[in-house]
Amino acid sequence: MAVHAKAKSKGRPTAEKAPAASGELRADARRNRDKLIEAAAPAFAEHGTAASLEEIARRAGVGIGTLYRHFPTREHLVEVVYGREVEQLVAAADELARRAAPDVALEQWMLRFVGYIAAKRGMAESLRQLYAGNSQLFAKASGLVPQTLQRLVEAAAAAGLIRKDIQSADLLQALSGLYSAPDTPDWRDRSRRLVGLLMDGLRASPPKPARKRGG
């Protein structure tokens, strides 16, 4: 594939290969890279490992040669996209906490978690290959995501908007079950409905103890 990419780009200078007149060309290269990452995430979520790299380049508005200069292999692209998905999921918690009530922020974050899981499912095969050689990538996610959910749960509980007896680890386990759910056309809709059911349970008041007779 890489040979093919070089052949396509031969004879036509690009922003990445042009002489360093400046930071403007470097900025163009960074923008192209970012556009490729943004285009790849939904493509992997929609088509999985069958996602076409040519189609990803087209969606990003660049040539396939540009894609291969930034990401020599599909696994390289998957690794960067996965890292970006984790970063955006974690950053979303602070953004939501600033502009919404704690319980709403928690629900909206869990809906974003559905999108994160969709992308991760699409990249599953490549992620399995990467895990053997770069377990540190997954160690980072396995620490940041649970911590982020815990912060949101604690904030909503402290505000009295959800039950105080909820363990964020239990909630994460329920959400993580989405990853292994059957890959049907309505998977995303069902997953969103599950988030609604979880929030109904989180907001429910615990049952009151039975009153003693004759007291």
MODELLER restraints for C-alpha pairs under 7 A, 6 or more apart:
rsr = mdl.restraints
at = mdl.atoms
rsr.add(forms.Gaussian(group=physical.xy_distance, feature=features.Distance(at['CA:2:A'], at['CA:68:A']), mean=6.40, stdev=0.5))
rsr.add(forms.Gaussian(group=physical.xy_distance, feature=features.Distance(at['CA:2:A'], at['CA:72:A']), mean=6.63, stdev=0.5))
rsr.add(forms.Gaussian(group=physical.xy_distance, feature=features.Distance(at['CA:5:A'], at['CA:64:A']), mean=6.36, stdev=0.5))
rsr.add(forms.Gaussian(group=physical.xy_distance, feature=features.Distance(at['CA:5:A'], at['CA:65:A']), mean=4.46, stdev=0.5))
rsr.add(forms.Gaussian(group=physical.xy_distance, feature=features.Distance(at['CA:5:A'], at['CA:68:A']), mean=6.50, stdev=0.5))
rsr.add(forms.Gaussian(group=physical.xy_distance, feature=features.Distance(at['CA:6:A'], at['CA:65:A']), mean=6.28, stdev=0.5))
rsr.add(forms.Gaussian(group=physical.xy_distance, feature=features.Distance(at['CA:8:A'], at['CA:65:A']), mean=6.35, stdev=0.5))
rsr.add(forms.Gaussian(group=physical.xy_distance, feature=features.Distance(at['CA:9:A'], at['CA:65:A']), mean=5.76, stdev=0.5))
rsr.add(forms.Gaussian(group=physical.xy_distance, feature=features.Distance(at['CA:15:A'], at['CA:25:A']), mean=5.30, stdev=0.5))
rsr.add(forms.Gaussian(group=physical.xy_distance, feature=features.Distance(at['CA:15:A'], at['CA:28:A']), mean=6.40, stdev=0.5))
rsr.add(forms.Gaussian(group=physical.xy_distance, feature=features.Distance(at['CA:15:A'], at['CA:29:A']), mean=6.06, stdev=0.5))
rsr.add(forms.Gaussian(group=physical.xy_distance, feature=features.Distance(at['CA:16:A'], at['CA:25:A']), mean=6.91, stdev=0.5))
rsr.add(forms.Gaussian(group=physical.xy_distance, feature=features.Distance(at['CA:16:A'], at['CA:26:A']), mean=6.85, stdev=0.5))
rsr.add(forms.Gaussian(group=physical.xy_distance, feature=features.Distance(at['CA:16:A'], at['CA:29:A']), mean=5.43, stdev=0.5))
rsr.add(forms.Gaussian(group=physical.xy_distance, feature=features.Distance(at['CA:33:A'], at['CA:70:A']), mean=6.59, stdev=0.5))
rsr.add(forms.Gaussian(group=physical.xy_distance, feature=features.Distance(at['CA:35:A'], at['CA:60:A']), mean=5.15, stdev=0.5))
rsr.add(forms.Gaussian(group=physical.xy_distance, feature=features.Distance(at['CA:36:A'], at['CA:56:A']), mean=6.75, stdev=0.5))
rsr.add(forms.Gaussian(group=physical.xy_distance, feature=features.Distance(at['CA:36:A'], at['CA:57:A']), mean=6.39, stdev=0.5))
rsr.add(forms.Gaussian(group=physical.xy_distance, feature=features.Distance(at['CA:36:A'], at['CA:60:A']), mean=5.23, stdev=0.5))
rsr.add(forms.Gaussian(group=physical.xy_distance, feature=features.Distance(at['CA:37:A'], at['CA:81:A']), mean=5.73, stdev=0.5))
rsr.add(forms.Gaussian(group=physical.xy_distance, feature=features.Distance(at['CA:39:A'], at['CA:56:A']), mean=5.73, stdev=0.5))
rsr.add(forms.Gaussian(group=physical.xy_distance, feature=features.Distance(at['CA:39:A'], at['CA:59:A']), mean=5.98, stdev=0.5))
rsr.add(forms.Gaussian(group=physical.xy_distance, feature=features.Distance(at['CA:39:A'], at['CA:60:A']), mean=5.65, stdev=0.5))
rsr.add(forms.Gaussian(group=physical.xy_distance, feature=features.Distance(at['CA:40:A'], at['CA:56:A']), mean=5.64, stdev=0.5))
rsr.add(forms.Gaussian(group=physical.xy_distance, feature=features.Distance(at['CA:41:A'], at['CA:81:A']), mean=6.23, stdev=0.5))
rsr.add(forms.Gaussian(group=physical.xy_distance, feature=features.Distance(at['CA:41:A'], at['CA:119:A']), mean=6.04, stdev=0.5))
rsr.add(forms.Gaussian(group=physical.xy_distance, feature=features.Distance(at['CA:42:A'], at['CA:119:A']), mean=6.71, stdev=0.5))
rsr.add(forms.Gaussian(group=physical.xy_distance, feature=features.Distance(at['CA:43:A'], at['CA:51:A']), mean=5.91, stdev=0.5))
rsr.add(forms.Gaussian(group=physical.xy_distance, feature=features.Distance(at['CA:43:A'], at['CA:56:A']), mean=6.83, stdev=0.5))
rsr.add(forms.Gaussian(group=physical.xy_distance, feature=features.Distance(at['CA:44:A'], at['CA:51:A']), mean=5.77, stdev=0.5))
rsr.add(forms.Gaussian(group=physical.xy_distance, feature=features.Distance(at['CA:44:A'], at['CA:119:A']), mean=5.87, stdev=0.5))
rsr.add(forms.Gaussian(group=physical.xy_distance, feature=features.Distance(at['CA:44:A'], at['CA:122:A']), mean=4.86, stdev=0.5))
rsr.add(forms.Gaussian(group=physical.xy_distance, feature=features.Distance(at['CA:44:A'], at['CA:123:A']), mean=6.04, stdev=0.5))
rsr.add(forms.Gaussian(group=physical.xy_distance, feature=features.Distance(at['CA:45:A'], at['CA:118:A']), mean=5.13, stdev=0.5))
rsr.add(forms.Gaussian(group=physical.xy_distance, feature=features.Distance(at['CA:45:A'], at['CA:119:A']), mean=4.03, stdev=0.5))
rsr.add(forms.Gaussian(group=physical.xy_distance, feature=features.Distance(at['CA:45:A'], at['CA:121:A']), mean=6.83, stdev=0.5))
rsr.add(forms.Gaussian(group=physical.xy_distance, feature=features.Distance(at['CA:45:A'], at['CA:122:A']), mean=4.63, stdev=0.5))
rsr.add(forms.Gaussian(group=physical.xy_distance, feature=features.Distance(at['CA:46:A'], at['CA:122:A']), mean=6.92, stdev=0.5))
rsr.add(forms.Gaussian(group=physical.xy_distance, feature=features.Distance(at['CA:47:A'], at['CA:122:A']), mean=6.56, stdev=0.5))
rsr.add(forms.Gaussian(group=physical.xy_distance, feature=features.Distance(at['CA:48:A'], at['CA:122:A']), mean=3.62, stdev=0.5))
rsr.add(forms.Gaussian(group=physical.xy_distance, feature=features.Distance(at['CA:48:A'], at['CA:123:A']), mean=5.74, stdev=0.5))
rsr.add(forms.Gaussian(group=physical.xy_distance, feature=features.Distance(at['CA:49:A'], at['CA:122:A']), mean=6.31, stdev=0.5))
rsr.add(forms.Gaussian(group=physical.xy_distance, feature=features.Distance(at['CA:49:A'], at['CA:123:A']), mean=6.19, stdev=0.5))
rsr.add(forms.Gaussian(group=physical.xy_distance, feature=features.Distance(at['CA:49:A'], at['CA:125:A']), mean=6.88, stdev=0.5))
rsr.add(forms.Gaussian(group=physical.xy_distance, feature=features.Distance(at['CA:54:A'], at['CA:64:A']), mean=5.77, stdev=0.5))
rsr.add(forms.Gaussian(group=physical.xy_distance, feature=features.Distance(at['CA:57:A'], at['CA:63:A']), mean=5.84, stdev=0.5))
rsr.add(forms.Gaussian(group=physical.xy_distance, feature=features.Distance(at['CA:57:A'], at['CA:64:A']), mean=5.58, stdev=0.5))
rsr.add(forms.Gaussian(group=physical.xy_distance, feature=features.Distance(at['CA:57:A'], at['CA:67:A']), mean=6.26, stdev=0.5))
rsr.add(forms.Gaussian(group=physical.xy_distance, feature=features.Distance(at['CA:71:A'], at['CA:77:A']), mean=5.42, stdev=0.5))
rsr.add(forms.Gaussian(group=physical.xy_distance, feature=features.Distance(at['CA:75:A'], at['CA:126:A']), mean=5.87, stdev=0.5))
rsr.add(forms.Gaussian(group=physical.xy_distance, feature=features.Distance(at['CA:78:A'], at['CA:123:A']), mean=6.69, stdev=0.5))
rsr.add(forms.Gaussian(group=physical.xy_distance, feature=features.Distance(at['CA:78:A'], at['CA:126:A']), mean=6.89, stdev=0.5))
rsr.add(forms.Gaussian(group=physical.xy_distance, feature=features.Distance(at['CA:85:A'], at['CA:116:A']), mean=6.36, stdev=0.5))
rsr.add(forms.Gaussian(group=physical.xy_distance, feature=features.Distance(at['CA:86:A'], at['CA:141:A']), mean=6.29, stdev=0.5))
rsr.add(forms.Gaussian(group=physical.xy_distance, feature=features.Distance(at['CA:89:A'], at['CA:112:A']), mean=6.97, stdev=0.5))
rsr.add(forms.Gaussian(group=physical.xy_distance, feature=features.Distance(at['CA:89:A'], at['CA:113:A']), mean=6.97, stdev=0.5))
rsr.add(forms.Gaussian(group=physical.xy_distance, feature=features.Distance(at['CA:90:A'], at['CA:144:A']), mean=7.00, stdev=0.5))
rsr.add(forms.Gaussian(group=physical.xy_distance, feature=features.Distance(at['CA:90:A'], at['CA:145:A']), mean=6.47, stdev=0.5))
rsr.add(forms.Gaussian(group=physical.xy_distance, feature=features.Distance(at['CA:90:A'], at['CA:148:A']), mean=6.20, stdev=0.5))
rsr.add(forms.Gaussian(group=physical.xy_distance, feature=features.Distance(at['CA:92:A'], at['CA:109:A']), mean=6.94, stdev=0.5))
rsr.add(forms.Gaussian(group=physical.xy_distance, feature=features.Distance(at['CA:93:A'], at['CA:109:A']), mean=6.32, stdev=0.5))
rsr.add(forms.Gaussian(group=physical.xy_distance, feature=features.Distance(at['CA:93:A'], at['CA:148:A']), mean=6.88, stdev=0.5))
rsr.add(forms.Gaussian(group=physical.xy_distance, feature=features.Distance(at['CA:96:A'], at['CA:105:A']), mean=5.03, stdev=0.5))
rsr.add(forms.Gaussian(group=physical.xy_distance, feature=features.Distance(at['CA:97:A'], at['CA:105:A']), mean=5.53, stdev=0.5))
rsr.add(forms.Gaussian(group=physical.xy_distance, feature=features.Distance(at['CA:102:A'], at['CA:152:A']), mean=6.88, stdev=0.5))
rsr.add(forms.Gaussian(group=physical.xy_distance, feature=features.Distance(at['CA:102:A'], at['CA:155:A']), mean=6.00, stdev=0.5))
rsr.add(forms.Gaussian(group=physical.xy_distance, feature=features.Distance(at['CA:102:A'], at['CA:156:A']), mean=4.62, stdev=0.5))
rsr.add(forms.Gaussian(group=physical.xy_distance, feature=features.Distance(at['CA:103:A'], at['CA:156:A']), mean=5.12, stdev=0.5))
rsr.add(forms.Gaussian(group=physical.xy_distance, feature=features.Distance(at['CA:103:A'], at['CA:161:A']), mean=6.00, stdev=0.5))
rsr.add(forms.Gaussian(group=physical.xy_distance, feature=features.Distance(at['CA:103:A'], at['CA:162:A']), mean=6.92, stdev=0.5))
rsr.add(forms.Gaussian(group=physical.xy_distance, feature=features.Distance(at['CA:106:A'], at['CA:152:A']), mean=5.62, stdev=0.5))
rsr.add(forms.Gaussian(group=physical.xy_distance, feature=features.Distance(at['CA:106:A'], at['CA:153:A']), mean=6.78, stdev=0.5))
rsr.add(forms.Gaussian(group=physical.xy_distance, feature=features.Distance(at['CA:107:A'], at['CA:199:A']), mean=6.72, stdev=0.5))
rsr.add(forms.Gaussian(group=physical.xy_distance, feature=features.Distance(at['CA:110:A'], at['CA:195:A']), mean=6.64, stdev=0.5))
rsr.add(forms.Gaussian(group=physical.xy_distance, feature=features.Distance(at['CA:111:A'], at['CA:192:A']), mean=6.33, stdev=0.5))
rsr.add(forms.Gaussian(group=physical.xy_distance, feature=features.Distance(at['CA:111:A'], at['CA:195:A']), mean=6.75, stdev=0.5))
rsr.add(forms.Gaussian(group=physical.xy_distance, feature=features.Distance(at['CA:114:A'], at['CA:191:A']), mean=6.67, stdev=0.5))
rsr.add(forms.Gaussian(group=physical.xy_distance, feature=features.Distance(at['CA:117:A'], at['CA:179:A']), mean=6.08, stdev=0.5))
rsr.add(forms.Gaussian(group=physical.xy_distance, feature=features.Distance(at['CA:121:A'], at['CA:179:A']), mean=6.40, stdev=0.5))
rsr.add(forms.Gaussian(group=physical.xy_distance, feature=features.Distance(at['CA:149:A'], at['CA:168:A']), mean=6.47, stdev=0.5))
rsr.add(forms.Gaussian(group=physical.xy_distance, feature=features.Distance(at['CA:150:A'], at['CA:168:A']), mean=5.20, stdev=0.5))
rsr.add(forms.Gaussian(group=physical.xy_distance, feature=features.Distance(at['CA:153:A'], at['CA:168:A']), mean=6.32, stdev=0.5))
rsr.add(forms.Gaussian(group=physical.xy_distance, feature=features.Distance(at['CA:156:A'], at['CA:162:A']), mean=5.87, stdev=0.5))
rsr.add(forms.Gaussian(group=physical.xy_distance, feature=features.Distance(at['CA:157:A'], at['CA:163:A']), mean=5.99, stdev=0.5))
rsr.add(forms.Gaussian(group=physical.xy_distance, feature=features.Distance(at['CA:157:A'], at['CA:164:A']), mean=5.17, stdev=0.5))
rsr.add(forms.Gaussian(group=physical.xy_distance, feature=features.Distance(at['CA:161:A'], at['CA:203:A']), mean=6.50, stdev=0.5))
rsr.add(forms.Gaussian(group=physical.xy_distance, feature=features.Distance(at['CA:162:A'], at['CA:202:A']), mean=5.25, stdev=0.5))
rsr.add(forms.Gaussian(group=physical.xy_distance, feature=features.Distance(at['CA:162:A'], at['CA:203:A']), mean=4.43, stdev=0.5))
rsr.add(forms.Gaussian(group=physical.xy_distance, feature=features.Distance(at['CA:163:A'], at['CA:202:A']), mean=5.71, stdev=0.5))
rsr.add(forms.Gaussian(group=physical.xy_distance, feature=features.Distance(at['CA:163:A'], at['CA:203:A']), mean=5.98, stdev=0.5))
rsr.add(forms.Gaussian(group=physical.xy_distance, feature=features.Distance(at['CA:163:A'], at['CA:204:A']), mean=6.85, stdev=0.5))
rsr.add(forms.Gaussian(group=physical.xy_distance, feature=features.Distance(at['CA:163:A'], at['CA:205:A']), mean=6.46, stdev=0.5))
rsr.add(forms.Gaussian(group=physical.xy_distance, feature=features.Distance(at['CA:178:A'], at['CA:191:A']), mean=6.71, stdev=0.5))
